[in-house]
Amino acid sequence: MAVAAFDDAVVKQPEPGWIGRVLGTTVTSLEVRLLGKGRGFQSTTWHLQLRCDPPEGGPASVILKSETADQDFNEFSRLNNAFGREVGVYTYCTPRLQDDQTSVFATQASGPCWLLLEDLTSCVRAIR
Protein backbone atom coordinates (compact mmCIF):
# COMPACT_ATOMS: atom_id res chain seq x y z
CA MET A 1 0.00 0.00 0.00
CA ALA A 2 1.68 3.25 -1.09
CA VAL A 3 1.02 6.61 0.49
CA ALA A 4 -0.13 8.82 -2.39
CA ALA A 5 0.37 12.21 -0.69
CA PHE A 6 4.11 12.34 -1.48
CA ASP A 7 6.18 12.48 -4.67
CA ASP A 8 8.07 9.16 -5.11
CA ALA A 9 11.15 11.00 -6.37
CA VAL A 10 11.37 12.98 -3.12
CA VAL A 11 9.99 10.74 -0.35
CA LYS A 12 10.56 6.97 -0.16
CA GLN A 13 7.15 5.30 -0.15
CA PRO A 14 6.38 2.47 2.28
CA GLU A 15 5.60 -0.53 0.07
CA PRO A 16 5.59 -4.25 0.93
CA GLY A 17 7.83 -5.31 -1.98
CA TRP A 18 10.98 -3.32 -1.29
CA ILE A 19 10.56 -3.52 2.51
CA GLY A 20 10.38 -7.32 2.29
CA ARG A 21 13.49 -7.42 0.09
CA VAL A 22 15.63 -5.36 2.47
CA LEU A 23 14.38 -7.38 5.48
CA GLY A 24 14.98 -10.69 3.67
CA THR A 25 11.37 -11.83 3.93
CA THR A 26 8.02 -11.49 2.18
CA VAL A 27 5.82 -8.67 3.46
CA THR A 28 2.27 -9.61 2.51
CA SER A 29 0.69 -6.41 3.81
CA LEU A 30 1.41 -3.37 5.92
CA GLU A 31 -0.46 -0.71 7.85
CA VAL A 32 0.99 2.77 7.54
CA ARG A 33 0.73 5.52 10.16
CA LEU A 34 2.41 8.89 9.55
CA LEU A 35 4.21 10.14 12.67
CA GLY A 36 4.89 13.68 13.79
CA LYS A 37 2.81 15.54 11.21
CA GLY A 38 2.92 19.25 12.03
CA ARG A 39 5.55 18.78 14.75
CA GLY A 40 8.53 20.04 12.80
CA PHE A 41 10.18 16.68 12.09
CA GLN A 42 13.03 17.03 9.63
CA SER A 43 12.01 13.82 7.91
CA THR A 44 8.86 12.04 6.79
CA THR A 45 8.44 9.30 9.39
CA TRP A 46 6.09 6.32 9.38
CA HIS A 47 5.25 3.54 11.81
CA LEU A 48 4.65 0.40 9.74
CA GLN A 49 2.82 -2.68 11.04
CA LEU A 50 3.98 -5.63 8.92
CA ARG A 51 2.48 -9.00 8.07
CA CYS A 52 5.21 -11.34 6.88
CA ASP A 53 5.20 -14.80 5.34
CA PRO A 54 6.16 -16.75 7.34
CA PRO A 55 4.93 -14.65 10.31
CA GLU A 56 8.18 -15.14 12.23
CA GLY A 57 10.19 -14.18 9.12
CA GLY A 58 10.38 -10.49 9.97
CA PRO A 59 9.61 -7.87 12.58
CA ALA A 60 5.99 -7.08 13.46
CA SER A 61 6.65 -3.37 12.97
CA VAL A 62 9.37 -0.96 11.81
CA ILE A 63 9.98 2.77 11.53
CA LEU A 64 10.64 4.25 8.08
CA LYS A 65 12.29 7.66 7.95
CA SER A 66 12.58 9.36 4.57
CA GLU A 67 13.41 12.82 3.37
CA THR A 68 10.73 15.49 3.61
CA ALA A 69 8.56 16.69 0.76
CA ASP A 70 10.50 19.98 0.92
CA GLN A 71 13.16 19.67 -1.81
CA ASP A 72 15.06 22.76 -0.60
CA PHE A 73 15.43 21.27 2.87
CA ASN A 74 16.48 17.93 1.35
CA GLU A 75 19.21 19.63 -0.66
CA PHE A 76 20.52 21.26 2.53
CA SER A 77 20.25 17.95 4.38
CA ARG A 78 22.22 16.13 1.68
CA LEU A 79 24.95 18.80 1.68
CA ASN A 80 25.37 18.10 5.39
CA ASN A 81 25.09 14.30 5.04
CA ALA A 82 22.20 14.26 7.56
CA PHE A 83 21.07 10.69 6.88
CA GLY A 84 24.67 9.42 6.86
CA ARG A 85 25.24 11.08 10.22
CA GLU A 86 22.07 9.58 11.64
CA VAL A 87 23.13 6.11 10.49
CA GLY A 88 26.48 6.79 12.19
CA VAL A 89 24.71 7.54 15.46
CA TYR A 90 22.87 4.19 15.33
CA THR A 91 26.01 2.33 14.22
CA TYR A 92 28.68 3.82 16.48
CA CYS A 93 27.03 5.68 19.37
CA THR A 94 23.95 3.76 20.48
CA PRO A 95 25.81 0.43 20.92
CA ARG A 96 27.60 2.14 23.82
CA LEU A 97 24.32 2.78 25.62
CA GLN A 98 23.22 0.37 28.32
CA ASP A 99 19.49 0.53 27.61
CA ASP A 100 17.53 -0.66 24.56
CA GLN A 101 18.92 0.56 21.26
CA THR A 102 17.32 0.67 17.86
CA SER A 103 18.92 -1.16 14.97
CA VAL A 104 19.13 0.04 11.39
CA PHE A 105 17.76 -2.69 9.10
CA ALA A 106 18.62 -0.85 5.88
CA THR A 107 19.39 2.58 4.52
CA GLN A 108 19.84 4.46 1.25
CA ALA A 109 22.10 7.49 1.13
CA SER A 110 21.00 8.75 -2.31
CA GLY A 111 17.73 10.44 -3.19
CA PRO A 112 15.33 9.77 -1.83
CA CYS A 113 17.37 9.03 1.28
CA TRP A 114 15.76 6.76 3.87
CA LEU A 115 16.33 4.66 7.00
CA LEU A 116 14.42 1.53 7.98
CA LEU A 117 14.69 1.17 11.75
CA GLU A 118 13.73 -1.26 14.43
CA ASP A 119 10.56 -0.20 16.24
CA LEU A 120 11.16 0.14 19.99
CA THR A 121 7.61 1.27 20.80
CA SER A 122 7.06 -1.79 23.00
CA CYS A 123 10.06 -0.78 25.12
CA VAL A 124 8.60 2.67 25.75
CA ARG A 125 5.30 1.14 26.87
CA ALA A 126 7.13 -1.27 29.16
CA ILE A 127 8.87 1.51 31.11
CA ARG A 128 5.79 3.69 31.60
N, C-alpha and C positions, 0 to 999 in steps of 0.2 A: 504494500500500500504506500504510494508516494504522497508527499505533502505538496499540494499544488500551489501553495501561496508563495513559493520561492523559485527563483530562476536556477535551473540545474547547473548552469555555468558558474554560478556564484556561490551557491549553498549546496553542500552534499546532501542528497535526499536519502532518508531512511527507507531502504527497500530490502526485502527478504533475500534476494539473490546475492548481492554483493556482500551483505552482512554475513550470510551463511558461508560464503567462500573464505572470507578473512578469519572466521571463527573455526573453519574446518568442519562444518556440519551443514545440515540442510535446515534452513529456517522456513517452516511451512506458512507461518503467519506472524504478524507483529501488530501490537497496539502502540500507537504513537501519542505521546503527550509532550507538548512544547513547554519548556521550563523557562521561568524568568521573564516572560514577556512584559515589557514596560518597566523593567527593573534596572536597565542600564547594562545588561550583560554585554561583553565585548565579543560574544560569539552567539550563534544560533545553537541552542542546546535542547536535546530531546531525551526523555526517559522512554525507553523501548522495552515493552514486555514481549518476550519471544516465545514462540512455540517451535520446538526443534524436533527433528525426526532422526534418530530416536530421541525421546524426551530428555534423557540424561546426556545427550550429545553436545549440549551447549548450555550457557548460562540462562537462567529464567528471565533476566533483564540486564540491560546495559545502558550506558549513557553515551550518546553521540553528540560531540561538539563539532560544529562546522563554522566556517567564516560567516559573517553577518551578510545581510542583503545590501549593505552599504559598501559599494565598490571603492570609494575613497578611503574609508577606514581600512578595508582589506589591503589596499596598496600600502598604506602606512604600516599595518601589521606585518606584512611580508617583508618590507624593508628592515624591520626590526626583528625578524625571525621569531615572531611571537609563538607560533605553534611549535617550532623547534625548541624554544626555551621551555615551553610547558611540558613537552615530552621529556626534556632533560630533568625537570623537577621530579616527575614520576619515576624516571630511571635512576637518578643519582641521589636525590635528596630524601624522598619518602622512605626508601629502604632503611634509612638510619633511624626512623621513628619507631617507637616501641608499640604504638597502638596500630589499629587496622589501617592498611594502606591500599589505595586503589591501584590496580594494574592496568597498563595500556595493552589492549588486545591487538590493536593495529592503528596505523596512522598514515597520512599522506601529506607530504610537505609541499606539494605543488597544487595550484588552484583547481578546484576548490580544496583548500586545506581542511583536514578533519582529524579527529581523535575518536577512537572507539574505546571506551573505558569500562572497567568493572563498575557495577552499581553497588555501592555500599549503603544503600538506603536502610536495609535491614539492621545494620550496625547502629545507625542513628536511633532507630526505634528501640533497640535493645538497651541503650544507655539512658533513655528518657525515664 
